[in-house]
């Protein structure tokens, strides 16, 4: 159904579609009576407008959960988009040739079959247009799609301006990268990109207080939807389990740097010693 070599399209309901780019990032298309909301834009390896136009003829509003490149670089294919102001700078920081070529090379190693469908130089040399309209979303702001009302919930942690989107009528919660099931959550970048663990924990506790408002959770990666117990397990991890068991963690290496990987039930947490020491309030030892 409307899928391409790069983007797989799945109809989840009459008003909800999932566009998964390169088997990695889920972008959700929610259709109201007056307009549609696209949550996240992926890397933008191809323009998704032709896909969306086959699904709906309604005008489309693009809103980002946060400014990471796998969620936001696809905005180059749009004339305007919405984001929380605290993550706009992060998005611009990722708008580079180096960021695009680095991750594209990584993706092509995993999925060599998509290589003929991507013009590498054209893609990597794209930049945000100065004419692109940028709109800022705020905590608790409601997006009216016509018979569908979507609340923006600020959940800082994975990034300072990370947003979740709660569709009020059905209780669908689109959780971005802050809440996933058995998929790594990065928390080891510098403080100008990611908030302290305590901020993440505060966001999760706030979300827990509202769990009666959401019926299903739709993350940006891996398994979807996920169970509410993933929220409980992530809170448990930060509140006590991480401190008890961090010495069992395994080294993690990436093009962004080195850290540690912690597993607990549905939690897959990637972090730095600096981040953990700040959270615990004392030096740590792995002896």
C-alpha positions in Angstrom: 0.0 0.0 0.0 1.7 3.2 -1.3 5.1 1.8 -0.1 8.4 2.5 -1.9 11.9 1.0 -1.6 12.7 3.6 1.1 9.4 4.0 2.9 7.0 1.3 4.0 3.4 2.5 4.5 1.1 0.7 6.9 -2.6 1.6 7.5 -3.2 1.4 11.3 -6.8 2.7 11.2 -9.0 4.6 8.9 -7.5 7.9 10.2 -4.0 6.7 11.0 -1.1 5.6 8.8 2.5 4.8 9.7 5.4 5.6 7.2 8.5 3.8 8.2 11.7 5.0 6.6 14.5 2.5 5.9 13.2 0.0 8.5 14.1 2.5 11.2 12.0 5.6 12.0 8.2 5.6 12.2 6.5 8.7 11.1 2.7 8.9 11.8 0.1 10.5 9.6 -3.1 11.3 11.6 -6.0 12.5 9.4 -8.7 14.8 10.7 -11.7 16.2 9.0 -10.0 19.5 8.0 -6.3 18.6 7.9 -3.7 15.9 8.6 -0.8 15.9 11.0 2.5 14.2 10.1 4.5 13.4 13.2 8.2 13.5 12.3 9.8 13.6 8.9 12.6 11.1 9.1 16.0 11.5 7.4 14.2 12.6 4.2 15.9 10.2 1.9 13.0 10.8 -0.4 10.2 13.3 -0.5 7.1 11.7 1.1 4.6 14.1 -0.4 3.7 11.7 -3.3 3.0 9.0 -0.7 0.8 11.3 1.5 -1.1 12.6 -1.5 -2.2 9.0 -2.3 -3.5 8.7 1.3 -5.3 12.0 1.7 -6.0 15.2 -0.2 -6.2 17.3 3.0 -3.5 19.9 3.8 -0.7 18.4 5.9 0.9 19.9 9.0 4.4 18.6 9.9 5.2 18.5 13.6 8.5 17.1 15.1 8.8 15.2 18.4 12.4 16.6 18.6 15.3 17.8 16.6 17.4 14.7 16.1 18.4 14.1 12.4 16.5 10.9 11.9 13.3 12.8 12.9 13.9 16.2 11.5 16.2 16.4 8.4 13.3 15.4 6.2 11.8 18.8 6.8 13.9 20.0 3.9 11.1 18.6 1.7 8.5 20.8 3.4 7.7 24.5 3.1 6.9 24.8 6.9 7.0 22.7 10.0 6.3 22.9 13.8 8.8 22.1 16.6 9.4 23.1 20.2 11.7 26.1 20.4 14.2 24.3 22.7 14.9 21.8 19.9 15.1 24.1 17.0 18.8 24.8 17.5 19.5 21.1 17.8 17.8 20.6 14.4 19.9 23.3 12.8 23.0 21.8 14.3 22.3 18.6 12.5 21.7 20.3 9.2 25.1 19.5 7.8 26.7 17.5 5.0 28.8 15.6 7.5 25.7 14.4 9.5 23.9 13.4 6.3 26.7 11.5 4.7 27.8 9.8 7.9 24.4 8.3 8.7 23.6 7.6 5.0 26.7 5.5 4.7 25.8 3.6 7.8 22.2 3.0 6.5 23.4 1.8 3.1 25.7 -0.7 4.8 22.6 -2.1 6.5 20.3 -1.8 3.5 22.4 -1.9 0.3 19.3 -2.6 -1.8 18.1 1.1 -1.3 21.3 2.5 -2.9 19.9 2.9 -6.4 17.0 5.0 -5.1 19.1 7.7 -3.4 21.2 10.3 -5.1 23.9 10.6 -2.5 25.3 14.0 -3.4 21.9 15.6 -4.0 20.7 14.4 -0.6 23.8 15.2 1.4 24.1 18.8 -0.1 20.5 19.7 0.9 20.1 22.5 3.4 17.1 24.1 5.1 15.8 27.0 3.0 15.8 30.4 4.5 12.2 30.6 3.2 11.0 27.7 5.2 8.5 28.8 7.8 9.2 27.5 11.3 6.5 27.6 14.0 7.0 26.9 17.6 4.9 24.6 19.7 4.4 25.0 23.5 3.6 22.6 26.3 -0.2 21.8 26.4 -0.9 23.5 23.1 -3.7 21.8 21.2 -3.6 21.2 17.5 -7.1 21.1 15.9 -7.3 18.8 12.9 -11.1 19.0 12.7 -12.7 16.3 14.9 -9.2 15.4 16.1 -7.5 17.4 18.9 -3.8 16.7 19.6 -2.1 18.0 22.7 1.6 18.7 22.7 3.2 17.4 25.9 6.7 18.6 26.7 8.8 15.7 28.0 12.4 16.9 28.3 15.1 14.3 28.7 16.3 12.7 25.5 16.3 16.3 24.3 15.3 19.5 26.0 12.4 20.2 23.7 11.1 16.7 23.2 7.4 16.5 22.6 4.9 13.7 22.8 1.6 14.1 21.0 -1.7 13.0 22.7 -4.7 12.6 20.5 -7.5 13.4 22.8 -10.4 11.5 21.1 -8.8 8.1 21.0 -6.1 8.3 23.6 -3.3 7.6 21.2 0.0 8.8 22.6 2.9 9.3 20.1 5.9 9.1 22.3 8.9 9.9 20.0 12.2 8.6 21.4 11.5 9.2 25.1 9.5 6.0 25.5 10.1 2.8 23.5 10.2 -0.9 24.0 13.5 -2.8 23.7 15.1 -0.1 21.6 18.0 2.0 22.7 17.3 5.4 24.3 20.3 7.7 24.0 21.3 9.7 27.0 25.0 10.1 26.7 25.4 13.2 24.5 26.6 16.6 25.9 24.4 18.7 28.1 23.6 21.2 25.3 21.8 18.3 23.5 20.3 16.1 26.2 18.9 16.9 29.6 20.1 15.3 32.9 18.6 12.0 34.0 16.6 13.7 36.8 14.8 15.8 34.1 14.0 12.7 32.2 12.7 11.0 35.4 10.5 14.1 36.2 9.0 13.9 32.7 8.2 10.3 33.1 6.6 10.8 36.5 4.5 13.6 35.0 3.4 11.3 32.2 2.6 8.5 34.7 0.1 10.9 36.4 -1.7 11.2 33.1 -1.7 7.6 32.0 -5.5 7.3 32.4 -5.7 9.7 29.4 -3.9 7.5 26.9 -5.0 4.1 25.7 -2.1 3.2 23.4 1.5 4.3 22.9 3.1 4.7 19.5 6.9 5.2 19.6 9.1 6.4 16.8 11.2 3.2 16.7 11.0 -0.6 16.9 7.9 -2.3 18.1 4.7 -0.3 17.9 2.3 0.1 19.7 3.8 -0.7 23.1 2.4 -1.5 26.5 2.0 0.9 29.3 4.2 -1.2 31.5 7.2 0.2 29.4 6.6 3.5 31.2 6.6 1.8 34.6 9.8 -0.1 33.8 11.6 3.0 32.7 10.6 4.8 35.8 11.8 1.9 37.9 15.1 1.9 36.1 15.8 5.5 36.9 14.4 5.4 40.5 16.4 2.5 41.8 17.4 -0.3 39.5 20.1 1.5 37.5 22.0 2.5 40.6 21.9 -1.1 41.8 23.0 -2.8 38.6 25.0 -0.4 36.5 28.2 -2.4 37.1 26.8 -5.1 34.9 26.5 -2.8 31.9 28.3 -3.3 28.6 30.4 -0.8 26.7 28.7 1.0 23.8 30.6 2.5 20.8 29.2 4.7 18.1 30.2 7.5 15.7 28.9 9.9 18.4 31.2 8.6 21.1 31.5 5.9 23.7 29.3 5.1 26.6 27.5 2.2 28.4 24.5 0.1 27.6 22.0 -0.8 30.4 19.3 -3.4 30.0 16.3 -3.8 32.3 13.1 -5.5 31.2 11.9 -3.4 28.2 14.6 -0.7 28.9 17.6 -0.3 26.7 19.5 2.7 28.0 22.7 4.2 26.5 24.5 6.7 28.7 27.8 8.1 29.9 29.6 7.8 33.2 29.4 11.6 33.5 25.6 11.5 33.1 25.2 8.7 35.7 27.5 10.3 38.3 25.6 13.6 38.0 22.4 11.7 38.6 23.6 9.6 41.6 25.5 12.6 43.1 28.8 10.7 43.6 31.7 9.1 41.7 31.1 5.6 40.3 33.4 2.7 40.1 33.1 -0.4 37.8 35.6 -2.6 39.7 
